[in-house]
Amino acid sequence: MQNSNKILQALGIPFTALLSVIFGLLLISFPIGIFVVFESEIGGDINYEYPLTHLDLFDGTEMYQAPIDVSIGDVFVILWTFYVVIFVIALLGPKHGFLKSLSSIISFGKYDDKSNYLIGITTWFSILILISVLINFIQEGFGIVTVPPHADNDLIQFFYVSLAPLTEEFGFRLILIGIPLFAIYYHKSSIKYFIKCLWNPGTLDIHDYKKAIFLIVFVGIVFGFAHIAIGESWSEGKFAQAAASGIILGWVYLRHGFVASLLIHWATNYFVFAYANFISQLNFISIEAAFSHSLMSSLELLFLITGALSISILIVSRFYSKKVSDLEI
């Protein structure tokens, strides 16, 4: 038992250092996003004052080009503020603050990703990146290339990727996973309990996880299919990546709640594109070229190393917890 504890402490030193760096990068992405939208030339011939109803999102509806005085900048600020609030919630809870939870890994060799949202978020975000890169590497070996949908304007693209985490997590996690989980596992019926369980399905008394895991995998596959079949979608190579991401997000939602799954999705979208667009604007290069920039490559390497360490931490922690349970029996 002590050996497992010492292994966790040893792994915890580089692990907590990397999580701290990722936390700092996530935090800095907030002002970077504001700069990109309001202070750069990302939109070319349009800017943040572009009318919201002129977006293709409303094409074919009565709202399209309606004379409503709401700009994409207005909505972006609302989204940005919402994500800041959720980030602060993740930083401080649900039980302990981020730094206190980190210190317990080094001091006591105790990894508890349920004590603080950001521990779970940074851990699973790095694992998601690692798995996505591995899938892409394997697929390229078979000649399967992942091509993103064409974007006519970088500002509108950044707006869409900032909006997507909220709409997709609401649809794929809250609606398609949260409500069925409640229907399967609830033991009392009240509006307050229902909302609490949607916010965090871990509140449910789940003894048999088979149905929950089947549901998560099924919705993950639907999530992957949606990325290649709806609207101006990705190429077929995105299916495996998106499905794997959907399964991870579903598992995180089950284990840690809506805050964690939303912020991981936010990180894969807003965080990544905020840095890419920042690099693009500073160096006067295209967004495609920015993704090949050395800084983006360094960020990817950071997440790959952290992802590998995160998997090691989870395995050792699981093994350690099982030994403790066996000793108690």
Secondary structure as GFF3:
##gff-version 3
##sequence-region A 1 329
A	DSSP	alpha_helix	2	38	.	.	.	ID=ss1
A	DSSP	three_ten_helix	52	54	.	.	.	ID=ss2
A	DSSP	three_ten_helix	56	58	.	.	.	ID=ss3
A	DSSP	alpha_helix	72	92	.	.	.	ID=ss4
A	DSSP	alpha_helix	98	108	.	.	.	ID=ss5
A	DSSP	alpha_helix	117	141	.	.	.	ID=ss6
A	DSSP	alpha_helix	154	168	.	.	.	ID=ss7
A	DSSP	pi_helix	169	178	.	.	.	ID=ss8
A	DSSP	alpha_helix	179	185	.	.	.	ID=ss9
A	DSSP	alpha_helix	191	199	.	.	.	ID=ss10
A	DSSP	three_ten_helix	201	203	.	.	.	ID=ss11
A	DSSP	alpha_helix	210	229	.	.	.	ID=ss12
A	DSSP	alpha_helix	238	256	.	.	.	ID=ss13
A	DSSP	alpha_helix	258	266	.	.	.	ID=ss14
A	DSSP	pi_helix	267	271	.	.	.	ID=ss15
A	DSSP	alpha_helix	272	283	.	.	.	ID=ss16
A	DSSP	alpha_helix	287	290	.	.	.	ID=ss17
A	DSSP	alpha_helix	294	328	.	.	.	ID=ss18
###
